[in-house]
Amino acid sequence: MVREDLRNIAIIAHVDHGKTTLVNEMLKQGGTFRDNQVVQDRVMDSGDLERERGITILAKNTSTTYNGVKINIVDTPGHADFGGEVERVLKMVDGVLLLVDAAEGPMPQTRFVLEKALAQDLTVIIVINKVDRPDARLDEVVDEVLELMLDLGASDEQLDAPVVFCSARQGAASFSPHQFGSDLKPLFDTILEHIAPPEGDENAPLGMLVSSVDYSSFVGRIGVGKITSGTIKQNMQVTVCDYHNPDLKTSGKITALYQYDGLKKSPVDSATVGDIVAFSGIESITIGNTICDPAAIIPIPFVKISEPTIEMTFSVNDSPFAGKEGKFVTSRQIRDRLYRELLKDVSLHVKDTDSTDSFRVLGRGEMHLSILIETMRREGYEFQVGAPKVLYQEIGGKKCEPIEELTIDVPADSVGTVMEKMGPRKGELQEMHPQGDRMRLTFLIPARGLFGYRSEFLTDTKGEGIMSSVFHGYDTYKGDIPGRHSGSLIAFETGTAVAYGIFNVQDRGTMFINPGTEVYAGMVVGQNPKGEDISVNVCKTKHLTNTRASGSDDALRLVPPRILSLEEALEFLAEDELLEVTPKSIRIRKRQLDHNLRMREWAKKKAATEAAAK
């Protein structure tokens, strides 16, 4: 059976190359919306965090219709930290649209997602997006994409990939780089012509791989996947098995069955070969499971997702302000929430520790874990996290660490500063080539060398630099990398910060708090550029006297504080500090809150370092 009425595609690209905007226009021109319907930009980015940050975090399914053919579309994330989302959804499709920015060309994540697509022998359609940019390099970018495909060992058929020139924002596509289209018809025609229709035996026993898992408070866990053989029906008895776990064989019943129709799930009674469906009724379903006929239990191979490279420790909040702002504060609630995240995020790992109050959370990068932290705090969770650490491996008897391929795009006059910063961080320059008045540099750098660098990079390049990285592999340990050069300004007592106290302290460094902020002893209230921790009293008030001049308090000029975002706070953390996260606040604190005990520990550490040096 060949499903000529169906095509299954995924859209893959580097972050911010226009995937979600293109899906928007495909849905509009495919007739998904009414003519008078108000449609928001990037309608597929349904999560609050996705809309705020302008990035796609979770892969999502939708569909549109063109010339009587239903096109199932999977919109994928572009950020390297969410690469696990891309890896698993490629099993659901028969071809990909590879989106490349007409000015930036192929970037690190372009290489990563393309490599995964070529490895699964998927048909590729090259879409050069943003052709209306004034700095577009259309012919050069096409050559760069073809060179990348050659590097990745593409087959002759894949190298014959058609090229479509597109402006997703304008909803226009054409086959010529020098001619601007009027609609997306050339893109739709290319999809129908070059992406093979799904085929299989509809009368064979059922076989379906679960590539995604959703959750609903009404029906429980919802599995999503593509049917590779047979037919699935509502109320059908099925068996769940797993390619990587041969012992798993459980029975279940499909209580509800849906297909994607535009932006909504439509209930259906049955579906057959090639259809992407969602189903509920099997509570234990997870990504990578195979749904099959009880009479023919044959697990479908599933790609093993790349392992995490960094870890953070999540623990119960034990600060003096614990429990004041959060709804879920106990270790059991935090543990349940972390393990529930594993159901839909295949590249995240959670491990219990010797302590019942803390858990190791392993992920693909700082952004991967910071999105989880932000999501949890918005749901009402209160907890603490430690500074991120890389995961080392022993390979061939040698200590090895994760290496990132870092691509930096900066104005030519910032190159010297970037090179200077890369040296101590053990970055090795791989290539360097100009792009107009800008320069693109590619480095191989240890993952720990990137901790805390992003905000420094933006300052060095006056906000004009672009940096992105993707996991390159493990290599031998590169040696010590200097930690944070600055120290912390630490609150000496518990109370409310006042203008007079902050005024007397602000000459010591950059403040993180405003007057009126509640602080506790051991909480970090600012940054000291001299590299040592200093205890300060921001709660100190001015003693009233009879001789005080009226209006003298009005003369206090406070420097506006630097209010840290979640990512900036994680970058700032030192080894002996924790980040306290609540639904309303983000506070940096010392692990040891007591000043005297902290000084004793510091003296011991200093003595041990001096003894080791001798």
Sequence and secondary structure as in RCSB ss.txt:
>XXXX:A:sequence
MVREDLRNIAIIAHVDHGKTTLVNEMLKQGGTFRDNQVVQDRVMDSGDLERERGITILAKNTSTTYNGVKINIVD
TPGHADFGGEVERVLKMVDGVLLLVDAAEGPMPQTRFVLEKALAQDLTVIIVINKVDRPDARLDEVVDEVLELML
DLGASDEQLDAPVVFCSARQGAASFSPHQFGSDLKPLFDTILEHIAPPEGDENAPLGMLVSSVDYSSFVGRIGVG
KITSGTIKQNMQVTVCDYHNPDLKTSGKITALYQYDGLKKSPVDSATVGDIVAFSGIESITIGNTICDPAAIIPI
PFVKISEPTIEMTFSVNDSPFAGKEGKFVTSRQIRDRLYRELLKDVSLHVKDTDSTDSFRVLGRGEMHLSILIET
MRREGYEFQVGAPKVLYQEIGGKKCEPIEELTIDVPADSVGTVMEKMGPRKGELQEMHPQGDRMRLTFLIPARGL
FGYRSEFLTDTKGEGIMSSVFHGYDTYKGDIPGRHSGSLIAFETGTAVAYGIFNVQDRGTMFINPGTEVYAGMVV
GQNPKGEDISVNVCKTKHLTNTRASGSDDALRLVPPRILSLEEALEFLAEDELLEVTPKSIRIRKRQLDHNLRMR
EWAKKKAATEAAAK
>XXXX:A:secstr
 B TTEEEEEEEESTTSSHHHHHHHHHHHTT S TT    TTTT  SHHHHHHT   S EEEEEEETTEEEEEEE
   SGGGHHHHHHHGGG SEEEEEEETTT S HHHHHHHHHHHHTT EEEEEEE TT TT  HHHHHHHHHHHHH
HTT  HHHHT  EEEEETTTTEEES TTS  SSSHHHHHHHHHHS   B  TTS  EEEEEEEEEETTTEEEEEE
EEEES EETT EEEEEETTEEEEEEEEE  EEEEEETTEEEE SEE TT EEEEES TT  TTEEEE TTS    
         EEEEEE   STTTTSS SB SHHHHHHHHHHHTTT TT EEEE SSTTEEEEEESSHHHHHHHHHH
HHHTTB EEEE  EE  EEETTEEEEEEEEEEEEEEGGGHHHHHHHHTTTT EEEEEEEETTEEEEEEEEEGGGG
TTTHHHHHHHTTT  EEEEEEEEEEE        SSEEEEE SSEE  HHHHHHHGGGSEE   TT EE TTBEE
EEETTSS EEE TT      TT  TTGGGG          HHHHHHH  TTEEEEE SS EEEEESS  HHHHHH
HHHHHHHHHHHHH 
